[in-house]
């Protein structure tokens, strides 16, 4: 029992312990690693390589494959900061090469994508594509085991 002013309060230790534990956890949560800082898309687009990659992706989606191919090559020539972006540029170049019946170029671009990012892989939908899926699978099968894991 606790006396507060002229009133007597009866309380159990269990809710008090639970409240203290909740406060302690809340305090520990403040010690957790803060999220990684993000990079502004506007800032990224100030870099020629990233801007060319974004243009290439847009042109690819719009079906402007000649422009997309030029953009992806420009992105690689200008330099991309993230190896995953390098792999994306090569992946899309491989798709274009396969679609336009340039199989050796398609294989070479898939190999370059794996070289840029050993964790590179296609989605199941992309692997199922009848034109570039078999080429990708052949190249992936020839890669060292660590390069094939997503």
JOWOCOR-V687934 format. One record per residue. N is the residue number from 1. PSI is psi in whole degrees, -180 to 180 (none if undefined). Layout:
n:N psi:PSI
n:N psi:PSI
//
This chain:
n:1 psi:145
n:2 psi:139
n:3 psi:124
n:4 psi:112
n:5 psi:-131
n:6 psi:6
n:7 psi:143
n:8 psi:131
n:9 psi:132
n:10 psi:131
n:11 psi:160
n:12 psi:151
n:13 psi:-27
n:14 psi:-52
n:15 psi:-34
n:16 psi:-43
n:17 psi:-41
n:18 psi:-41
n:19 psi:-42
n:20 psi:-40
n:21 psi:-41
n:22 psi:-42
n:23 psi:-41
n:24 psi:-43
n:25 psi:-40
n:26 psi:-39
n:27 psi:-39
n:28 psi:-34
n:29 psi:-32
n:30 psi:-20
n:31 psi:-6
n:32 psi:158
n:33 psi:128
n:34 psi:155
n:35 psi:151
n:36 psi:144
n:37 psi:146
n:38 psi:163
n:39 psi:133
n:40 psi:136
n:41 psi:-41
n:42 psi:-39
n:43 psi:-43
n:44 psi:-39
n:45 psi:-7
n:46 psi:-17
n:47 psi:128
n:48 psi:-41
n:49 psi:-48
n:50 psi:-38
n:51 psi:-43
n:52 psi:-39
n:53 psi:-46
n:54 psi:-43
n:55 psi:-40
n:56 psi:-43
n:57 psi:-41
n:58 psi:-47
n:59 psi:-38
n:60 psi:-49
n:61 psi:-31
n:62 psi:-3
n:63 psi:12
n:64 psi:74
n:65 psi:-34
n:66 psi:-47
n:67 psi:-42
n:68 psi:-44
n:69 psi:-43
n:70 psi:-43
n:71 psi:-44
n:72 psi:-40
n:73 psi:-39
n:74 psi:-39
n:75 psi:-44
n:76 psi:-40
n:77 psi:-37
n:78 psi:-18
n:79 psi:133
n:80 psi:134
n:81 psi:-30
n:82 psi:129
n:83 psi:-29
n:84 psi:-34
n:85 psi:-36
n:86 psi:-45
n:87 psi:-39
n:88 psi:-42
n:89 psi:-47
n:90 psi:-38
n:91 psi:-47
n:92 psi:-34
n:93 psi:-38
n:94 psi:-44
n:95 psi:-46
n:96 psi:-45
n:97 psi:-44
n:98 psi:-45
n:99 psi:-29
n:100 psi:27
n:101 psi:49
n:102 psi:71
n:103 psi:-38
n:104 psi:-37
n:105 psi:-39
n:106 psi:-49
n:107 psi:-44
n:108 psi:-42
n:109 psi:-37
n:110 psi:-41
n:111 psi:-41
n:112 psi:-36
n:113 psi:-44
n:114 psi:-39
n:115 psi:-38
n:116 psi:-40
n:117 psi:100
n:118 psi:-21
n:119 psi:4
n:120 psi:138
n:121 psi:157
n:122 psi:157
n:123 psi:164
n:124 psi:-37
n:125 psi:-44
n:126 psi:-40
n:127 psi:-34
n:128 psi:-5
n:129 psi:132
n:130 psi:-20
n:131 psi:-56
n:132 psi:-15
n:133 psi:-51
n:134 psi:-36
n:135 psi:-46
n:136 psi:-46
n:137 psi:-38
n:138 psi:-46
n:139 psi:-44
n:140 psi:-38
n:141 psi:-28
n:142 psi:-8
n:143 psi:153
n:144 psi:153
n:145 psi:-41
n:146 psi:-24
n:147 psi:-17
n:148 psi:-13
n:149 psi:131
n:150 psi:none
//
